[in-house]
């Protein structure tokens, strides 16, 4: 258990064993023991909870930009998925707004939260992109469950494997799909699902720098750095900077 939840790291004030308490949502329904009580009992002169920079993670710049999160905080799986999806859109000749939307569509999965990831992702980027791009990211969550033969999109085979052949989306997802289907930006969001790689090549590496110009034209990077600009979503970016903080 200690290998997962706590490790020994050197600090400027001396050696401490700094414990990482998993977020409550990651434990609910798992049947795992009450790790909070267990870890609390381990605190002492040489054992504390993790706060601040975790030496096991790459340090973030003082004023982090979007691609810093891709390089230093996103899981390798999500990073490869987003970069390859955006590259497919780019090579297909999609408009830059679609390329950006593909680059950002699963951003919440990268280092924040998976549940309702389209909504979380849209909130993360809302102050920094056009309303159309954030809308598209939000609604791709519902659209991916529904086929659209007009553009050649079918229900992903991967979802049958992930969720089982009998799975049906919740009613709120169905309602969101019906609403999005009538919206003027429907196709922008639909193109995310069309370029969304549900099975991507683990041997293909895409350099994030290839999207520097697209990001520069369509993503408003705050001069203070993401997480420190006082926006309504700054705390979400800070959570990705320090994901192991106790509080």
KADA-V756978 format. One record per residue. N is the residue number from 1. OMEGA is omega in radians with two decimals (NA if undefined). BURIAL is I if it has 9 or more other ideal C-beta (glycine too) atoms within 8 Angstrom, else O. Layout:
n-><N:N>
omega-><OMEGA:OMEGA>
burial-><BURIAL:BURIAL>
This chain:
n-><1:2:3:4:5:6:7:8:9:10:11:12:13:14:15:16:17:18:19:20:21:22:23:24:25:26:27:28:29:30:31:32:33:34:35:36:37:38:39:40:41:42:43:44:45:46:47:48:49:50:51:52:53:54:55:56:57:58:59:60:61:62:63:64:65:66:67:68:69:70:71:72:73:74:75:76:77:78:79:80:81:82:83:84:85:86:87:88:89:90:91:92:93:94:95:96:97:98:99:100:101:102:103:104:105:106:107:108:109:110:111:112:113:114:115:116:117:118:119:120:121:122:123:124:125:126:127:128:129:130:131:132:133:134:135:136:137:138:139:140:141:142:143:144:145:146:147:148:149:150:151:152:153:154:155:156:157:158:159:160:161:162:163:164:165:166:167:168:169:170:171:172:173:174:175:176:177:178:179:180:181:182:183:184:185:186:187:188:189:190:191:192:193:194:195:196:197:198:199:200:201:202:203:204:205:206:207:208:209:210:211:212:213:214:215:216:217:218:219:220:221:222:223:224:225:226:227:228:229:230:231:232:233:234:235:236:237:238:239:240:241:242:243:244:245:246:247>
omega-><-3.11:-3.13:-3.12:-2.95:-3.13:3.12:3.11:3.12:3.06:3.08:3.13:-3.10:-3.12:-3.09:3.08:2.93:-3.04:-3.04:3.09:3.10:-3.13:3.08:-3.09:-3.08:-3.12:-3.10:-3.08:3.08:-3.10:-3.09:3.10:-3.11:-3.14:-3.04:-3.14:3.11:-3.12:-3.12:3.08:-3.10:-3.11:-3.11:-3.14:-3.09:-3.09:-3.08:-3.13:3.05:3.14:2.98:-3.14:-3.06:3.02:-3.10:3.11:-3.14:3.07:3.13:3.12:3.06:3.13:3.13:-3.01:3.05:-3.05:-3.06:3.03:3.11:3.07:-3.04:-2.90:-3.09:-3.10:3.05:3.14:-3.13:-3.11:3.13:3.13:-3.13:-3.12:-3.10:3.13:3.11:3.12:3.13:3.07:3.12:-3.14:-3.12:3.12:3.12:3.13:3.04:-3.09:3.12:3.11:3.09:3.13:3.13:3.10:3.13:-3.03:-2.88:3.13:-3.05:3.12:3.12:-3.01:-3.07:-3.09:-3.05:-3.11:-3.09:-3.13:-2.99:3.10:3.14:3.11:-3.13:3.12:3.10:-3.12:-3.02:-2.98:-3.13:-2.94:-3.12:3.09:3.10:-3.13:-3.13:3.13:3.08:-3.11:3.12:-3.14:-2.98:3.05:3.14:3.13:-3.04:-3.06:3.14:-3.01:-3.10:3.01:-3.06:-3.09:3.10:3.09:3.12:3.08:3.11:-3.04:3.04:-3.13:-3.11:3.05:3.10:-3.09:-2.93:-3.09:-3.07:-3.10:-3.04:3.01:3.12:3.10:-3.09:-3.12:3.09:3.11:3.12:3.12:3.11:-3.12:3.11:-3.11:-3.10:-3.11:-3.02:-3.11:3.12:-3.11:-3.02:3.08:3.12:3.12:-3.14:3.01:-3.11:-3.12:3.14:3.14:-3.09:-3.14:3.02:-3.06:-3.04:-3.14:-3.12:3.14:3.12:3.12:3.13:3.13:-3.10:3.13:-3.10:-3.11:-3.10:3.11:3.12:-3.12:-3.12:-2.96:3.12:-3.06:-3.11:3.14:-3.10:3.13:-3.07:3.11:-3.09:-3.03:-3.09:3.11:3.13:3.13:-3.11:-3.09:-3.11:3.14:3.08:3.10:3.10:3.10:3.08:-3.12:-3.02:-3.06:3.10:3.10:-3.06:NA>
burial-><O:O:O:O:I:I:I:O:I:O:O:O:O:O:O:I:I:I:I:I:I:O:O:O:O:O:I:O:O:O:O:O:O:O:I:O:O:I:I:O:O:I:I:O:O:O:I:I:I:I:O:O:O:I:O:O:I:O:O:O:O:O:O:I:I:I:I:I:I:I:I:I:I:I:O:O:O:I:I:I:I:I:I:I:I:I:I:I:I:I:O:O:O:I:O:I:I:I:I:I:I:I:I:I:I:I:I:I:I:I:I:I:I:O:O:O:I:I:I:I:I:I:I:I:I:I:O:I:I:O:O:I:I:I:I:I:I:I:I:I:I:I:I:I:I:O:O:O:O:O:I:O:I:O:O:O:O:O:I:I:O:O:O:O:O:O:O:O:O:O:O:O:I:I:O:I:I:O:O:I:O:O:I:O:I:I:O:I:I:I:I:I:I:I:I:I:I:O:O:I:O:O:O:O:O:I:O:I:O:O:I:I:O:I:I:O:O:I:I:O:I:I:O:O:I:I:I:I:I:O:O:O:I:I:O:I:I:I:I:I:I:I:I:O:O:O:O>
